[in-house]
Amino acid sequence: MFVKKSSGPRTVTLPDGSILTLADLPPPDTRWVASRKAIVLAAVQNGLLCREEAIQRYDLSEEEFISWARAVKRHGVDALKTTHFQRFKQS
């Protein structure tokens, strides 16, 4: 079995005590839902991925990633839901 070397940690402990690993990250060609966006944000915030690596891996724009982070900071994870995003975007 071949294990890909990574430059950063392979696991991080989140503030709630749960463990997030590289294996928990969504695949690069994922269909975006709020929970997957939240996992990527948690990985960046806790040092599992750097922001540039996440942007490149998931083919995101800088603005898109920042909007996710801003929405969560202001309104919580529910703000990442498509049905809520437009409402929160205007506040």
DSSP file (Angstrom, degrees, kcal/mol; ACC not computed):
  #  RESIDUE AA STRUCTURE BP1 BP2  ACC     N-H-->O    O-->H-N    N-H-->O    O-->H-N    TCO  KAPPA ALPHA  PHI   PSI    X-CA   Y-CA   Z-CA
    1    1 A M              0   0    0      0, 0.0     2,-0.5     0, 0.0     0, 0.0   0.000 360.0 360.0 360.0 137.7    0.0    0.0    0.0
    2    2 A F        -     0   0    0      2,-0.0     2,-0.6     0, 0.0     0, 0.0  -0.893 360.0-160.0-105.2 127.3    1.3    3.5   -0.9
    3    3 A V        -     0   0    0     -2,-0.5     2,-0.2     0, 0.0     0, 0.0  -0.932  20.2-128.8-108.0 121.0    0.6    6.4    1.5
    4    4 A K        -     0   0    0     -2,-0.6     2,-0.3     1,-0.1    -2,-0.0  -0.485  23.3-125.1 -69.6 131.3    0.9    9.8   -0.1
    5    5 A K        -     0   0    0     -2,-0.2     2,-0.3     2,-0.0    -1,-0.1  -0.566  26.1-162.2 -75.9 138.6    3.2   12.1    1.9
    6    6 A S        -     0   0    0     -2,-0.3     4,-0.1     2,-0.2    -1,-0.0  -0.915  21.7-137.5-121.0 151.9    1.6   15.3    2.9
    7    7 A S  S    S+     0   0    0     -2,-0.3    -1,-0.1     2,-0.1     3,-0.1   0.767  86.9  41.6 -79.1 -23.6    3.4   18.5    4.0
    8    8 A G  S    S-     0   0    0      1,-0.2    -2,-0.2    40,-0.2    40,-0.1  -0.284 105.9 -54.6-108.4-166.1    1.0   19.2    6.9
    9    9 A P        -     0   0    0      0, 0.0    -1,-0.2     0, 0.0     3,-0.1  -0.317  32.9-146.1 -69.6 155.6   -0.8   17.1    9.6
   10   10 A R  S    S+     0   0    0      1,-0.2    12,-1.6    -3,-0.1     2,-0.3   0.664  83.5  25.0 -93.5 -20.7   -2.9   14.2    8.6
   11   11 A T  E     -A   21   0A   0     10,-0.2     2,-0.3    11,-0.1    10,-0.2  -0.981  62.4-170.6-140.4 152.4   -5.4   14.8   11.4
   12   12 A V  E     -A   20   0A   0      8,-2.2     8,-2.9    -2,-0.3     2,-0.6  -0.986  23.6-126.5-138.5 151.3   -6.6   17.7   13.5
   13   13 A T  E     -A   19   0A   0     -2,-0.3     6,-0.2     6,-0.2     5,-0.1  -0.876  27.9-141.2 -98.1 124.0   -8.7   17.8   16.6
   14   14 A L    >   -     0   0    0      4,-3.2     3,-2.6    -2,-0.6    29,-0.0  -0.365  28.6-101.0 -79.7 162.0  -11.6   20.3   16.2
   15   15 A P  T 3  S+     0   0    0      0, 0.0    -1,-0.1     0, 0.0    -2,-0.0   0.780 123.0  57.6 -55.2 -28.4  -12.8   22.5   19.0
   16   16 A D  T 3  S-     0   0    0      2,-0.1     3,-0.1     1,-0.0    -2,-0.0   0.447 121.8-106.5 -82.9   2.1  -15.7   20.1   19.8
   17   17 A G  S <  S+     0   0    0     -3,-2.6     2,-0.1     1,-0.3    -1,-0.0   0.293  78.4 129.7  93.9  -9.6  -13.3   17.3   20.3
   18   18 A S        -     0   0    0     -5,-0.1    -4,-3.2     1,-0.1     2,-0.4  -0.385  56.7-121.4 -76.9 159.2  -14.0   15.5   17.1
   19   19 A I  E     -A   13   0A   0     -6,-0.2     2,-0.5    -3,-0.1    -6,-0.2  -0.854  19.7-162.8-104.5 134.0  -11.1   14.4   14.8
   20   20 A L  E     -A   12   0A   0     -8,-2.9    -8,-2.2    -2,-0.4     2,-0.3  -0.976  13.3-176.8-116.7 127.2  -10.9   15.6   11.2
   21   21 A T  E >   -A   11   0A   0     -2,-0.5     3,-1.2   -10,-0.2     4,-0.5  -0.740  42.7-106.9-117.8 166.9   -8.6   13.7    8.8
   22   22 A L  G >  S+     0   0    0    -12,-1.6     3,-1.1     1,-0.3   -11,-0.1   0.832 120.4  61.2 -59.4 -32.0   -7.6   14.1    5.2
   23   23 A A  G 3  S+     0   0    0    -13,-0.3    -1,-0.3     1,-0.2   -13,-0.0   0.732  96.3  60.7 -68.1 -21.4   -9.8   11.1    4.4
   24   24 A D  G <  S+     0   0    0     -3,-1.2    -1,-0.2     2,-0.1    -2,-0.2   0.638  82.5 102.7 -79.3 -14.4  -12.8   13.1    5.7
   25   25 A L  S <  S-     0   0    0     -3,-1.1    11,-0.1    -4,-0.5    -3,-0.0  -0.389  81.4-107.0 -70.4 146.1  -12.4   15.8    3.1
   26   26 A P        -     0   0    0      0, 0.0    -1,-0.1     0, 0.0     4,-0.1  -0.308  42.2 -93.2 -67.9 157.4  -14.8   15.7    0.1
   27   27 A P    >   -     0   0    0      0, 0.0     3,-1.5     0, 0.0    30,-0.0  -0.323  37.1-109.1 -67.0 156.0  -13.5   14.6   -3.3
   28   28 A P  T 3  S+     0   0    0      0, 0.0     0, 0.0     0, 0.0     0, 0.0   0.788 118.1  51.0 -58.2 -29.2  -12.2   17.4   -5.6
   29   29 A D  T 3  S+     0   0    0      2,-0.1    29,-0.1     0, 0.0    30,-0.0  -0.063  86.7 150.0 -98.4  33.6  -15.2   17.0   -8.0
   30   30 A T    <   -     0   0    0     -3,-1.5     2,-0.6     1,-0.1     0, 0.0  -0.171  53.4-120.5 -68.4 155.2  -17.7   17.2   -5.2
   31   31 A R        -     0   0    0      1,-0.0     2,-0.4     0, 0.0     5,-0.1  -0.892  42.7-119.0 -90.3 121.6  -21.3   18.5   -5.4
   32   32 A W        +     0   0    0     -2,-0.6     2,-0.3     4,-0.1     3,-0.0  -0.491  44.3 160.1 -77.0 122.5  -21.3   21.3   -2.9
   33   33 A V    >>  -     0   0    0     -2,-0.4     4,-2.2    48,-0.1     3,-0.6  -0.875  53.9 -99.3-127.5 164.2  -23.7   21.1    0.0
   34   34 A A  H 3> S+     0   0    0     -2,-0.3     4,-2.5     1,-0.2     5,-0.2   0.870 119.7  53.7 -54.9 -42.9  -23.4   23.0    3.3
   35   35 A S  H 3> S+     0   0    0      1,-0.2     4,-1.7     2,-0.2    -1,-0.2   0.871 109.9  47.2 -65.0 -35.8  -21.9   20.1    5.2
   36   36 A R  H <> S+     0   0    0     -3,-0.6     4,-2.1     2,-0.2    -1,-0.2   0.886 111.4  50.7 -72.4 -38.2  -19.1   19.7    2.7
   37   37 A K  H  X S+     0   0    0     -4,-2.2     4,-2.5     1,-0.2    -2,-0.2   0.919 109.8  51.6 -61.3 -42.5  -18.3   23.4    2.6
   38   38 A A  H  X S+     0   0    0     -4,-2.5     4,-2.6    -5,-0.2    -2,-0.2   0.870 107.3  52.5 -64.0 -37.5  -18.2   23.4    6.4
   39   39 A I  H  X S+     0   0    0     -4,-1.7     4,-2.4     2,-0.2    -1,-0.2   0.925 110.5  47.3 -64.1 -44.4  -15.7   20.5    6.4
   40   40 A V  H  X S+     0   0    0     -4,-2.1     4,-2.0     2,-0.2    -2,-0.2   0.922 113.0  48.8 -64.3 -43.3  -13.4   22.3    4.0
   41   41 A L  H  X S+     0   0    0     -4,-2.5     4,-3.0     1,-0.2     5,-0.2   0.920 111.7  49.3 -61.4 -43.5  -13.7   25.5    6.1
   42   42 A A  H  X S+     0   0    0     -4,-2.6     4,-1.9     1,-0.2     6,-0.3   0.888 108.7  53.6 -62.9 -39.0  -12.9   23.5    9.3
   43   43 A A  H  <>S+     0   0    0     -4,-2.4     5,-2.3     2,-0.2     6,-1.5   0.905 113.8  41.9 -63.0 -40.7   -9.9   21.9    7.7
   44   44 A V  H ><5S+     0   0    0     -4,-2.0     3,-1.3     4,-0.2    -2,-0.2   0.933 114.1  50.7 -71.5 -46.1   -8.5   25.3    6.7
   45   45 A Q  H 3<5S+     0   0    0     -4,-3.0    -2,-0.2     1,-0.3    -1,-0.2   0.795 115.2  43.5 -63.4 -28.5   -9.3   26.9   10.1
   46   46 A N  T 3<5S-     0   0    0     -4,-1.9    -1,-0.3    -5,-0.2    -2,-0.2   0.292 117.8-106.0-104.8   9.8   -7.7   24.1   12.0
   47   47 A G  T < 5S+     0   0    0     -3,-1.3    -3,-0.2     2,-0.3    -4,-0.1   0.567  85.7 118.7  85.7   9.5   -4.6   23.7    9.9
   48   48 A L  S   <S+     0   0    0     -5,-2.3     2,-0.3    -6,-0.3    -4,-0.2   0.886  89.2  13.1 -73.5 -37.6   -5.3   20.5    8.0
   49   49 A L  S    S-     0   0    0     -6,-1.5    -2,-0.3    -9,-0.1     2,-0.2  -0.960  80.0-124.7-129.7 149.8   -5.2   22.4    4.7
   50   50 A C     >  -     0   0    0     -2,-0.3     4,-2.2    -3,-0.1     5,-0.2  -0.640  32.0-111.8 -87.3 159.1   -3.9   25.8    3.9
   51   51 A R  H  > S+     0   0    0     -2,-0.2     4,-2.6     1,-0.2     5,-0.2   0.903 117.2  51.5 -58.8 -43.9   -6.4   28.1    2.2
   52   52 A E  H  > S+     0   0    0      1,-0.2     4,-2.4     2,-0.2    -1,-0.2   0.886 109.4  51.0 -61.2 -39.4   -4.5   28.2   -1.1
   53   53 A E  H  > S+     0   0    0      2,-0.2     4,-2.9     1,-0.2    -1,-0.2   0.898 111.1  47.8 -65.4 -41.2   -4.4   24.4   -1.2
   54   54 A A  H  X S+     0   0    0     -4,-2.2     4,-2.3     2,-0.2     6,-0.2   0.916 111.6  50.2 -65.5 -43.3   -8.2   24.2   -0.6
   55   55 A I  H  <>S+     0   0    0     -4,-2.6     5,-2.3    -5,-0.2     4,-0.4   0.916 116.5  41.4 -61.8 -43.5   -8.8   26.7   -3.3
   56   56 A Q  H ><5S+     0   0    0     -4,-2.4     3,-0.9     3,-0.2    -2,-0.2   0.931 114.2  51.1 -69.8 -45.9   -6.6   24.8   -5.8
   57   57 A R  H 3<5S+     0   0    0     -4,-2.9    -2,-0.2     1,-0.2    -1,-0.2   0.868 121.0  33.2 -60.6 -39.2   -7.9   21.4   -4.8
   58   58 A Y  T 3<5S-     0   0    0     -4,-2.3    -1,-0.2    -5,-0.2    -2,-0.2   0.292 106.4-121.5-104.0   8.8  -11.5   22.3   -5.1
   59   59 A D  T < 5 +     0   0    0     -3,-0.9     2,-0.3    -4,-0.4    -3,-0.2   0.914  57.5 157.2  52.2  50.1  -11.1   24.8   -8.0
   60   60 A L      < -     0   0    0     -5,-2.3     2,-0.2    -6,-0.2    -1,-0.2  -0.670  42.6-119.7-100.6 156.1  -12.7   27.6   -6.0
   61   61 A S     >  -     0   0    0     -2,-0.3     4,-2.2     1,-0.1     5,-0.2  -0.625  25.8-117.1 -86.8 158.0  -12.2   31.3   -6.5
   62   62 A E  H  > S+     0   0    0     -2,-0.2     4,-2.5     1,-0.2     5,-0.2   0.908 117.2  52.6 -57.8 -42.4  -10.7   33.3   -3.7
   63   63 A E  H  > S+     0   0    0      1,-0.2     4,-2.3     2,-0.2    -1,-0.2   0.875 107.0  51.7 -63.6 -39.3  -14.0   35.3   -3.5
   64   64 A E  H  > S+     0   0    0      2,-0.2     4,-1.9     1,-0.2    -1,-0.2   0.939 111.6  46.0 -63.9 -47.0  -16.1   32.1   -3.2
   65   65 A F  H  X S+     0   0    0     -4,-2.2     4,-2.3     1,-0.2    -2,-0.2   0.925 113.2  49.6 -62.0 -44.6  -14.0   30.8   -0.3
   66   66 A I  H  X S+     0   0    0     -4,-2.5     4,-2.8     1,-0.2    -1,-0.2   0.882 107.9  54.3 -62.6 -38.3  -14.0   34.1    1.5
   67   67 A S  H  X S+     0   0    0     -4,-2.3     4,-2.3     2,-0.2    -1,-0.2   0.883 108.1  49.9 -65.1 -36.8  -17.8   34.3    1.1
   68   68 A W  H  X S+     0   0    0     -4,-1.9     4,-2.3     2,-0.2     5,-0.2   0.957 113.3  45.6 -62.5 -49.8  -18.2   30.9    2.7
   69   69 A A  H  X S+     0   0    0     -4,-2.3     4,-2.3     1,-0.2    -2,-0.2   0.907 114.1  48.4 -62.0 -42.7  -16.0   31.9    5.6
   70   70 A R  H  X S+     0   0    0     -4,-2.8     4,-2.3     2,-0.2     5,-0.2   0.908 110.3  51.5 -64.7 -42.1  -17.7   35.2    6.1
   71   71 A A  H  X S+     0   0    0     -4,-2.3     4,-2.8    -5,-0.2     5,-0.5   0.911 112.2  45.9 -61.9 -43.4  -21.2   33.6    6.0
   72   72 A V  H  X S+     0   0    0     -4,-2.3     4,-1.8     3,-0.2    -1,-0.2   0.905 112.1  51.3 -67.0 -41.2  -20.2   31.1    8.7
   73   73 A K  H  < S+     0   0    0     -4,-2.3    -2,-0.2    -5,-0.2    -1,-0.2   0.906 120.0  34.7 -62.7 -41.7  -18.6   33.7   10.9
   74   74 A R  H  < S+     0   0    0     -4,-2.3    -2,-0.2    -5,-0.2    -1,-0.2   0.864 138.7  10.2 -81.5 -37.7  -21.7   36.0   10.7
   75   75 A H  H  < S-     0   0    0     -4,-2.8     3,-0.3     1,-0.3    -3,-0.2   0.433  99.1-114.4-129.4  -1.5  -24.6   33.5   10.6
   76   76 A G    ><  -     0   0    0     -4,-1.8     3,-1.7    -5,-0.5    -1,-0.3  -0.222  54.6 -49.3  88.2 177.1  -23.3   30.0   11.3
   77   77 A V  G >  S+     0   0    0      1,-0.3     3,-2.2     2,-0.2     4,-0.3   0.783 126.3  70.6 -60.8 -30.4  -23.1   26.9    9.2
   78   78 A D  G >  S+     0   0    0      1,-0.3     3,-1.5    -3,-0.3    -1,-0.3   0.774  84.6  70.6 -59.5 -24.4  -26.8   27.2    8.1
   79   79 A A  G <  S+     0   0    0     -3,-1.7    -1,-0.3     1,-0.3    -2,-0.2   0.692  87.9  65.1 -66.3 -16.7  -25.7   30.2    6.1
   80   80 A L  G <  S+     0   0    0     -3,-2.2    -1,-0.3    -4,-0.2     2,-0.2   0.622  77.2 104.0 -80.6 -13.0  -23.9   27.8    3.7
   81   81 A K  S X> S-     0   0    0     -3,-1.5     4,-2.4    -4,-0.3     3,-1.0  -0.499  77.4-130.7 -69.9 136.8  -27.2   26.2    2.6
   82   82 A T  H 3> S+     0   0    0      1,-0.3     4,-0.8     2,-0.2    -1,-0.1   0.860 107.3  55.1 -56.7 -38.1  -28.3   27.4   -0.8
   83   83 A T  H 34 S+     0   0    0      1,-0.2     4,-0.3     2,-0.1    -1,-0.3   0.783 117.6  35.3 -68.6 -25.7  -31.8   28.2    0.4
   84   84 A H  H <> S+     0   0    0     -3,-1.0     4,-2.4    -6,-0.3     5,-0.3   0.688  98.7  80.7 -96.5 -23.1  -30.4   30.4    3.2
   85   85 A F  H  X S+     0   0    0     -4,-2.4     4,-2.5     1,-0.2     5,-0.2   0.885  91.1  49.2 -58.3 -45.6  -27.4   31.9    1.3
   86   86 A Q  H  X S+     0   0    0     -4,-0.8     4,-0.9     1,-0.2    -1,-0.2   0.893 112.4  49.1 -62.3 -39.2  -29.4   34.6   -0.6
   87   87 A R  H  4 S+     0   0    0     -4,-0.3     3,-0.5    -3,-0.2     4,-0.3   0.925 116.7  40.8 -65.0 -45.0  -31.1   35.7    2.5
   88   88 A F  H >< S+     0   0    0     -4,-2.4     3,-1.3     1,-0.2    -2,-0.2   0.787 103.5  69.3 -74.5 -27.6  -27.9   36.0    4.5
   89   89 A K  H 3< S+     0   0    0     -4,-2.5    -1,-0.2    -5,-0.3    -2,-0.2   0.818  98.1  51.6 -60.6 -31.7  -25.9   37.5    1.6
   90   90 A Q  T 3<        0   0    0     -4,-0.9    -1,-0.3    -3,-0.5    -2,-0.2   0.591 360.0 360.0 -85.5 -10.2  -27.9   40.7    1.9
   91   91 A S    <         0   0    0     -3,-1.3    -1,-0.2    -4,-0.3    -2,-0.2   0.462 360.0 360.0 -96.8 360.0  -27.3   41.2    5.6
